[in-house]
Amino acid sequence: MRVHDVREYLPEGPNGIFVLGGFVNELIMCFSALYDLIHAVPATAEFRFTADGFERFLQEITAGDFGEGNCVLKLSKDIRSQFAFYGDDHAKAAEDAAELLKDPSCH
């Protein structure tokens, strides 16, 4: 799946992941600072990102300076209806959506 770093998202563009300019740079700076901290402070040498920790990190960074729509995943078909029956079981819906997204036919 292609990643497009753009100034403005245009729905008529190709399929892929669209991030507004600056978002990728923000991620790189955060991970670079985290990397430097882990290697500079011996007490953090064993730090590991868990899936839950990474999800919380992404939620926090996207709730900050970057508002809604800073990252758009455009697929060739709408898959949301396939997960409506999960209700509040977001973890299971996300797990099954991730499995579905492995299929290149929906990109």
LUMTI-60588 format. One record per residue (C-alpha): residue number from 1; x, y, z. Coordinates in Angstrom, 3 decimals. Example, Ala and Ser with C-alpha at 12.3 -4.5 7.8 and 13.67 -1.06 7.14 Angstrom:
2
[site 1; [12.300; -4.500; 7.800]];
[site 2; [13.670; -1.060; 7.140]];
***
This chain:
107
[site 1; [0.000; 0.000; 0.000]];
[site 2; [1.420; 3.385; -0.965]];
[site 3; [1.836; 6.192; 1.550]];
[site 4; [1.282; 9.723; 0.261]];
[site 5; [2.568; 12.697; 2.293]];
[site 6; [0.365; 15.526; 1.009]];
[site 7; [-0.555; 19.114; 1.846]];
[site 8; [-4.259; 18.484; 1.288]];
[site 9; [-6.213; 15.247; 0.988]];
[site 10; [-8.190; 14.919; -2.246]];
[site 11; [-10.726; 12.062; -2.243]];
[site 12; [-10.324; 11.520; -5.992]];
[site 13; [-6.668; 10.532; -5.480]];
[site 14; [-5.369; 6.964; -5.746]];
[site 15; [-5.871; 4.347; -3.036]];
[site 16; [-3.377; 4.290; -0.197]];
[site 17; [-2.539; 5.983; 3.072]];
[site 18; [-2.617; 9.785; 2.977]];
[site 19; [-0.908; 11.785; 5.700]];
[site 20; [-0.957; 15.547; 5.845]];
[site 21; [2.444; 17.191; 5.585]];
[site 22; [4.287; 17.252; 8.864]];
[site 23; [2.643; 14.213; 10.432]];
[site 24; [5.313; 11.764; 9.269]];
[site 25; [8.019; 14.188; 10.377]];
[site 26; [6.370; 14.424; 13.808]];
[site 27; [6.426; 10.623; 14.109]];
[site 28; [10.080; 10.490; 13.069]];
[site 29; [11.020; 13.136; 15.641]];
[site 30; [9.106; 11.325; 18.410]];
[site 31; [10.698; 7.961; 17.650]];
[site 32; [14.134; 9.539; 17.282]];
[site 33; [13.792; 11.204; 20.707]];
[site 34; [12.541; 7.937; 22.215]];
[site 35; [15.463; 6.050; 20.672]];
[site 36; [17.945; 8.604; 22.044]];
[site 37; [16.377; 8.424; 25.514]];
[site 38; [16.448; 4.626; 25.590]];
[site 39; [20.130; 4.598; 24.686]];
[site 40; [21.120; 7.485; 26.974]];
[site 41; [19.445; 6.306; 30.178]];
[site 42; [20.426; 2.787; 31.320]];
[site 43; [17.198; 2.418; 33.311]];
[site 44; [15.195; 2.540; 30.059]];
[site 45; [17.363; 0.064; 28.144]];
[site 46; [14.724; -2.675; 28.377]];
[site 47; [11.845; -0.470; 27.174]];
[site 48; [9.552; -2.188; 24.654]];
[site 49; [6.514; -0.816; 22.856]];
[site 50; [3.529; -3.109; 23.382]];
[site 51; [0.635; -3.050; 20.919]];
[site 52; [-1.503; -1.256; 23.523]];
[site 53; [1.263; 1.231; 24.249]];
[site 54; [1.752; 1.970; 20.569]];
[site 55; [-2.001; 2.440; 20.098]];
[site 56; [-2.120; 4.873; 23.052]];
[site 57; [0.885; 6.740; 21.610]];
[site 58; [-0.855; 7.165; 18.253]];
[site 59; [-4.076; 8.287; 19.955]];
[site 60; [-2.216; 10.885; 22.007]];
[site 61; [-0.153; 12.266; 19.142]];
[site 62; [-3.144; 12.547; 16.821]];
[site 63; [-5.211; 14.269; 19.528]];
[site 64; [-2.556; 16.970; 19.918]];
[site 65; [-1.562; 19.418; 17.205]];
[site 66; [-2.878; 17.193; 14.450]];
[site 67; [-6.635; 17.193; 14.170]];
[site 68; [-9.104; 14.829; 12.586]];
[site 69; [-8.218; 13.803; 9.053]];
[site 70; [-4.444; 14.075; 9.437]];
[site 71; [-4.157; 10.476; 8.278]];
[site 72; [-6.598; 8.929; 5.802]];
[site 73; [-6.700; 5.310; 4.693]];
[site 74; [-8.378; 5.125; 1.277]];
[site 75; [-9.429; 1.651; 0.171]];
[site 76; [-10.960; 0.430; -3.066]];
[site 77; [-14.124; -0.570; -1.162]];
[site 78; [-15.817; 0.416; 2.083]];
[site 79; [-15.179; -2.283; 4.695]];
[site 80; [-16.886; -0.594; 7.683]];
[site 81; [-20.190; -2.423; 7.219]];
[site 82; [-18.395; -5.752; 7.675]];
[site 83; [-17.553; -4.773; 11.269]];
[site 84; [-20.792; -3.108; 12.401]];
[site 85; [-21.942; -6.236; 14.271]];
[site 86; [-18.964; -6.048; 16.677]];
[site 87; [-20.659; -3.270; 18.660]];
[site 88; [-18.284; -2.095; 21.382]];
[site 89; [-15.750; -4.898; 20.878]];
[site 90; [-13.269; -2.566; 19.168]];
[site 91; [-10.304; -4.850; 19.805]];
[site 92; [-11.892; -7.743; 17.898]];
[site 93; [-13.047; -5.431; 15.102]];
[site 94; [-9.537; -3.971; 14.783]];
[site 95; [-7.988; -7.447; 14.764]];
[site 96; [-10.304; -8.652; 12.010]];
[site 97; [-9.901; -5.406; 10.038]];
[site 98; [-6.116; -5.778; 10.183]];
[site 99; [-6.448; -9.319; 8.850]];
[site 100; [-8.725; -8.130; 6.028]];
[site 101; [-6.305; -5.321; 5.109]];
[site 102; [-3.573; -7.892; 4.448]];
[site 103; [-5.482; -8.738; 1.268]];
[site 104; [-4.125; -6.435; -1.478]];
[site 105; [-7.434; -6.545; -3.375]];
[site 106; [-8.968; -3.987; -1.006]];
[site 107; [-6.145; -1.457; -1.430]];
***
